[in-house]
Amino acid sequence: MKQRILIVEDEAKLRRVVELQLRSAGFEVDQAGAAEEGLKIADSADLVLTDLRLPGMDGLELINQIRRQNSLVPIVVMTAFGTVENAVEAMKAGAYDFLPKPFSMDHLMTVINKALEVRALRDENRQLKRALGQRYEFGNIIGRSAAMQDIFATIERVAPTRATVLVAGESGTGKDLIARAVHYHSPRRDRPFVKINCAAIPESLMESELFGYEKGAFTGAAASKPGKFEQADTGTVFLDEIGDVAPGTQVKLLRILQEREFERLGSNKTRQIDVRVVAATNADLRAALESGEFREDLYYRLNVVPINMPPLRERKQDIPALAEHFVKKYAAETGSSVESISKEALEVLFDHPWPGNVRELENVIERSLVLCPGDRLEAADIKLDHAPTRVTTECDDFLPPGKTLQEHEQDLIRKALEKTQGNKSQAARLLGLTRNALRYRLTQLGIRDSG
């Protein structure tokens, strides 16, 4: 069946030009001159193309209304009043991309095809999850839990595309394995996979490491050198700890994602690049957005296909399979006689909180196996990590008795607002927050945001 696109635009001539282009590309087209008219037929659309400035209801409100009816349909915004602020607001409301007028028909078709490709990923995700059934492994990733099955399905669908992937999760959850799985299940599997640990590169060297430099670009640059992105050409770049990238470098990364081009340090020559980007973070990027440490436009470009890795404490049903895998792995590597792990030993593992996640579990199994005298790991053989005992002080009871962290935070915010008579700017200063950060917490905690 042909895919159907809805055009919401008050300028009749532009509607007609875009309609002819889309029909010539094989799409069915509906059109509306106002948001209210378009909203009535949006349910039947596979994609919505809308202006922001419309008579009556504006484009942002139309996006919000469509999102309440259908969370999957991609929305592309076009407007002659295009600014970064408009783009960010539209994408925060749920738009897929932003087209400033005037735009070429080629650019329009590229954006539409990419948006429909992302929708296809989401539409088929549930079907793939069911088809995977009892598949417990995906390469070297092990997981029987529903959360991991969902992640396997997402990898299966996203890997063959060039869509950018953002992997989020605590340290030790396996974000590196997810990035490699995306690469090695893609058509780029035989091309370079270049990992860049953004936290390990000093800010002063970040630009030259990522984009390379020309001879004489700085003191000591005796010869030209390609950067990591050039080394990964036609392959995949894995940007680990993306939240640690400095703002100046974020601008250049945004250009790579949008335009697929860059310049080496010390050069005016623009170079084209064909790379697939997978990024990972253990930081809360939304909090970084509030504080202004991370660009909103870069975040939305990275977060095309998000994959959230659950901590091990939330998928403890995976512990037996993981433990057995690590027993076999390290028994072979160390020449140990251990062949299995007892039920009692697994109970010990189940009771541990695993702050270090899968990486901590792997270390515990390796340590226990090396020290085990028999051919099976028993409960007494499990050598867990224990944090050193601290000297207790009066400050240790930092939460009031009977209060949760959320309840205590609500109390502090209310007290700050009462003390400042509802002045959010002053309250934010008392709490050591920005005004936007305070407004965000008011929303998250369900506290009415009022004067």
C-alpha positions in Angstrom: 0.0 0.0 0.0 1.1 3.5 -0.7 2.1 5.6 2.3 -0.1 8.6 3.0 1.2 12.1 3.8 -0.8 14.9 5.3 0.3 18.5 4.3 -1.0 21.3 6.7 -0.1 24.6 5.1 -2.1 27.8 4.7 -0.3 28.9 1.5 -2.2 27.1 -1.3 0.6 27.4 -4.0 3.2 25.8 -1.7 0.7 23.0 -0.8 0.2 22.3 -4.4 3.9 22.2 -5.3 4.7 19.9 -2.4 1.7 17.7 -3.2 2.9 17.3 -6.8 6.4 16.4 -5.6 5.1 13.8 -3.2 2.7 12.2 -5.6 5.4 11.9 -8.2 7.5 10.1 -5.5 4.7 7.5 -5.1 2.9 8.8 -2.0 -0.8 9.4 -1.4 -1.4 13.0 -0.3 -4.0 14.7 1.9 -3.9 18.5 2.4 -5.4 21.1 4.8 -5.2 24.8 4.9 -5.7 25.0 8.7 -4.6 23.0 11.8 -8.2 22.3 12.8 -9.0 20.8 9.4 -5.8 18.7 9.4 -6.4 17.4 12.9 -9.6 15.7 11.7 -7.7 13.5 9.1 -4.4 13.1 10.9 -5.2 9.6 12.1 -5.0 8.2 8.6 -1.6 9.8 7.8 1.7 7.9 7.9 3.5 11.3 8.2 2.4 14.9 8.8 4.1 17.8 7.2 3.0 21.1 8.8 3.8 24.8 8.9 4.3 26.4 12.3 2.5 29.7 11.6 -1.1 28.8 10.8 -4.5 30.6 11.1 -6.3 29.7 14.3 -4.5 26.8 16.0 -0.7 27.1 15.5 1.7 24.3 14.4 3.0 23.6 17.9 -0.5 23.1 19.3 -1.3 20.9 16.3 1.8 18.7 17.1 0.6 18.4 20.7 -2.9 17.4 19.6 -1.6 14.8 17.1 0.7 13.3 19.8 -2.2 12.8 22.1 -4.0 10.8 19.3 -1.1 9.0 17.8 2.4 8.8 19.4 4.0 7.1 16.4 3.2 9.2 13.4 6.3 11.3 12.5 5.8 15.1 12.1 8.0 17.3 10.0 7.8 21.1 10.6 8.3 23.7 7.8 8.3 27.4 8.4 9.7 30.7 7.0 10.3 31.8 10.6 12.9 29.2 11.3 15.2 29.7 14.2 17.1 27.3 16.5 14.5 28.1 19.2 11.6 27.2 16.9 13.3 24.0 16.0 14.0 23.0 19.6 10.4 23.8 20.6 9.0 21.8 17.7 11.2 18.8 18.4 10.4 18.9 22.1 6.7 18.9 21.3 7.3 15.7 19.2 8.4 16.8 15.7 10.9 14.6 13.9 12.7 17.3 12.0 12.6 21.0 11.0 12.7 22.5 7.5 13.3 26.3 7.2 11.7 27.8 4.1 12.7 28.0 1.4 13.8 24.4 1.1 14.7 22.3 -1.9 12.5 19.3 -2.9 15.5 17.0 -2.7 16.0 18.1 1.0 12.3 17.6 1.7 12.3 14.1 0.3 15.5 13.2 2.2 13.9 14.3 5.5 10.6 12.5 4.7 12.3 9.2 3.8 14.4 9.2 6.9 11.3 10.0 9.1 9.3 7.1 7.5 12.3 4.8 8.1 12.4 5.6 11.8 8.6 5.0 12.0 9.1 1.6 10.3 11.6 0.8 13.1 9.1 1.5 15.8 6.2 -0.2 14.1 8.0 -3.5 13.7 9.7 -3.4 17.1 6.8 -5.3 18.8 6.6 -7.9 16.1 10.3 -8.6 16.3 10.1 -8.8 20.1 7.5 -11.6 19.8 9.4 -13.3 17.0 12.6 -13.5 19.2 10.6 -15.5 21.8 13.0 -17.3 24.0 16.2 -16.0 22.4 18.4 -15.4 25.3 21.6 -14.2 23.6 22.4 -11.5 21.1 26.0 -11.9 20.2 27.8 -11.6 23.6 24.8 -9.9 25.3 22.9 -12.2 27.6 19.4 -11.5 28.9 16.2 -13.4 29.5 14.3 -10.4 31.0 11.6 -8.6 29.1 13.7 -5.4 29.1 16.6 -7.2 27.4 14.3 -8.9 24.9 13.0 -5.5 24.0 16.6 -4.2 23.5 17.4 -7.2 21.3 14.4 -6.4 19.1 15.5 -2.8 18.8 19.0 -3.7 17.8 17.6 -6.2 15.2 15.6 -3.4 13.6 17.9 -0.4 13.9 21.2 -2.1 12.9 20.6 -2.3 9.2 19.8 1.4 9.0 22.1 4.4 9.4 19.9 5.9 12.2 21.9 7.5 15.1 21.6 5.5 18.4 21.9 6.9 21.9 22.6 4.2 24.6 21.9 5.3 28.1 22.6 3.4 31.3 24.6 3.2 34.5 28.3 2.3 34.4 28.8 -1.5 33.9 25.5 -2.2 32.2 27.0 -3.1 28.8 26.6 0.0 26.7 29.8 -0.9 24.8 28.4 -4.3 23.9 25.2 -2.7 22.6 27.2 -0.3 20.4 29.2 -3.2 18.9 26.1 -5.2 18.4 24.5 -2.4 16.4 27.7 -2.2 14.2 28.3 -5.9 13.7 24.7 -6.6 12.7 24.7 -3.7 10.2 25.9 -3.6 6.5 29.0 -1.8 7.9 30.1 -4.8 9.8 33.2 -5.2 7.6 34.1 -1.5 7.9 35.9 0.2 10.8 34.4 0.4 14.3 36.2 3.3 16.1 35.5 3.9 19.8 36.1 7.3 21.2 36.1 7.7 25.0 35.1 11.3 25.3 35.9 11.4 29.1 39.5 10.3 28.5 40.5 13.0 26.0 41.5 16.4 27.4 39.3 19.2 26.2 42.4 20.9 24.6 43.0 17.8 22.4 39.4 16.8 21.7 39.0 18.7 18.3 42.3 17.4 16.9 41.6 13.9 18.1 38.1 13.8 16.5 38.7 15.8 13.3 42.5 15.6 12.7 44.9 18.4 12.0 47.1 19.8 9.2 50.9 20.2 9.3 51.7 23.4 11.2 48.3 23.7 12.8 49.9 24.1 16.2 53.3 23.7 17.8 54.5 20.1 17.4 52.2 19.4 14.4 55.1 18.2 12.2 52.8 16.3 9.8 49.1 16.1 8.9 47.1 13.5 10.8 43.6 12.2 10.2 41.1 12.2 13.1 38.9 9.5 14.5 36.0 10.3 12.2 38.2 10.0 9.1 39.5 6.7 10.4 35.9 5.5 10.7 34.8 6.6 7.2 32.2 4.2 5.8 32.0 2.5 9.3 30.7 3.4 12.8 31.9 5.9 15.4 31.1 5.0 19.0 31.1 8.1 21.1 31.3 6.8 24.7 30.5 9.2 27.6 29.1 11.8 25.1 28.0 13.9 28.1 31.6 14.9 28.8 32.1 16.7 25.4 32.8 20.4 25.7 30.3 22.9 24.2 32.7 24.0 21.5 33.1 20.4 20.3 29.4 19.8 20.5 28.8 22.3 17.7 31.2 20.4 15.4 29.6 17.1 16.3 26.2 18.6 15.4 27.5 19.5 12.0 28.8 16.0 11.5 25.4 14.6 12.2 23.5 17.1 10.1 25.8 17.8 7.2 28.2 14.8 7.2 31.1 17.2 6.8 34.0 18.8 8.8 37.4 20.5 8.5 40.6 19.4 10.0 42.2 21.7 12.6 44.3 24.3 10.6 42.5 23.7 7.3 39.8 25.4 5.3 39.1 22.4 3.2 35.7 20.8 3.8 35.8 17.0 3.9 32.8 14.8 3.4 32.4 11.8 5.7 30.1 8.7 5.8 29.8 7.4 9.3 27.2 5.9 11.5 27.2 7.4 15.0 26.4 5.5 18.2 26.7 7.5 21.4 26.5 6.3 25.0 26.2 8.1 28.3 25.9 7.2 32.0 25.0 10.8 32.8 21.5 12.4 32.8 21.6 14.4 29.6 18.3 16.0 30.4 19.7 17.5 33.6 22.7 18.7 31.5 20.2 20.4 29.1 18.7 22.2 32.1 22.0 23.5 33.2 23.1 24.5 29.7 26.0 22.1 29.6 24.7 20.1 26.7 23.1 21.5 23.5 19.5 20.8 23.0 19.8 20.5 19.2 22.7 18.0 19.5 20.7 15.9 22.0 17.7 15.6 19.7 20.0 14.7 16.8 21.7 12.0 18.9 18.4 10.7 20.4 16.9 9.3 17.2 16.7 5.8 18.5 17.2 5.7 22.3 18.2 2.4 24.0 18.0 2.5 27.8 20.1 -0.2 29.5 18.4 -1.4 32.8 20.7 -1.8 35.8 21.3 -5.4 36.9 19.3 -4.9 40.1 16.2 -4.4 37.9 16.7 -7.6 35.9 17.9 -10.1 38.4 16.3 -12.9 36.4 19.3 -12.6 34.1 21.8 -13.4 36.9 21.8 -17.2 36.5 22.5 -17.1 32.8 25.2 -14.4 33.3 26.8 -16.3 36.1 26.9 -19.5 34.1 28.4 -17.6 31.1 31.2 -16.1 33.3 31.9 -19.4 35.0 32.5 -21.1 31.6 34.5 -18.1 30.3 36.9 -17.9 33.2 37.2 -21.6 33.8 38.5 -21.9 30.3 40.9 -18.9 30.6 42.3 -19.8 34.0 42.3 -23.6 33.7 40.0 -23.9 36.7 38.2 -27.2 37.5 35.0 -25.3 38.3 32.1 -26.4 36.1 28.9 -25.1 37.6 27.4 -22.8 40.3 25.1 -24.0 43.1 21.6 -22.9 43.8 22.7 -21.5 47.2 25.5 -19.5 45.5 22.9 -18.0 43.1 20.8 -17.0 46.1 23.8 -15.0 47.4 24.1 -13.3 44.1 20.4 -12.5 44.0 20.6 -10.8 47.4 23.4 -8.4 46.4 22.4 -4.9 45.2 25.0 -4.8 42.3 25.9 -1.1 42.3 28.6 -2.0 39.6 26.0 -3.9 37.5 27.2 -6.7 35.1 30.8 -5.6 35.2 30.8 -6.1 39.0 29.1 -9.5 38.6 31.8 -10.6 36.1 34.6 -9.5 38.5 32.9 -11.4 41.4 32.6 -14.6 39.4 36.2 -14.4 38.2 37.5 -13.8 41.7 35.4 -16.5 43.3 36.3 -19.0 40.6 40.1 -18.4 41.0 39.8 -19.0 44.8 37.4 -21.9 44.7 39.0 -25.3 45.8 36.3 -27.5 44.3 34.5 -28.1 40.9 31.4 -26.1 41.8 30.9 -22.6 43.2 29.1 -22.8 46.5 27.7 -20.0 48.6 30.8 -19.8 50.7 33.0 -19.4 47.6 31.2 -16.2 46.5 33.6 -13.3 47.2 31.5 -10.2 47.0 32.7 -6.6 46.9 32.0 -4.7 50.1 32.4 -1.0 50.5 34.8 0.0 53.3 33.2 0.8 56.6 33.0 4.5 57.3 33.2 6.1 60.7 29.7 7.2 61.5 28.9 10.8 62.3 25.9 12.9 63.0 25.8 13.8 59.3 25.1 10.3 58.3 21.4 10.6 59.0 21.0 13.2 56.2 17.4 12.2 55.5 14.7 13.0 58.1 13.3 9.9 59.8 10.5 8.4 57.7 11.2 10.6 54.7 12.1 9.4 51.2 14.5 11.4 49.0 11.6 12.6 46.9 9.5 13.7 49.9 12.5 15.5 51.4 13.2 17.3 48.1 9.5 18.3 47.9 9.8 19.8 51.4 13.0 21.7 50.6 11.4 23.2 47.4 8.2 24.2 49.3 10.2 25.8 52.1 12.3 27.7 49.6 9.2 29.0 47.8 7.6 29.9 51.1 10.7 31.8 52.2 10.8 33.7 48.9 7.0 34.3 48.8 6.8 32.3 45.6 9.6 34.0 43.7 11.1 31.1 41.7 14.3 32.9 40.8 15.1 33.6 44.4 14.0 30.1 45.4 16.3 28.6 42.8 19.3 30.6 44.1 18.6 29.4 47.6 18.5 25.8 46.4 21.6 26.2 44.2 19.6 25.6 41.0 18.9 27.5 37.8 15.4 28.8 37.4 14.8 26.3 34.5 16.1 23.5 36.7 13.7 24.5 39.5 10.7 24.6 37.1 11.7 21.1 35.8 11.8 19.7 39.3 8.4 21.3 40.1 7.0 19.5 37.1 8.7 16.2 38.0 7.6 16.3 41.6 4.0 17.2 40.8 4.2 20.5 42.6 2.1 23.3 41.1 4.3 25.8 39.3 2.6 29.0 40.3 3.6 32.4 41.8 
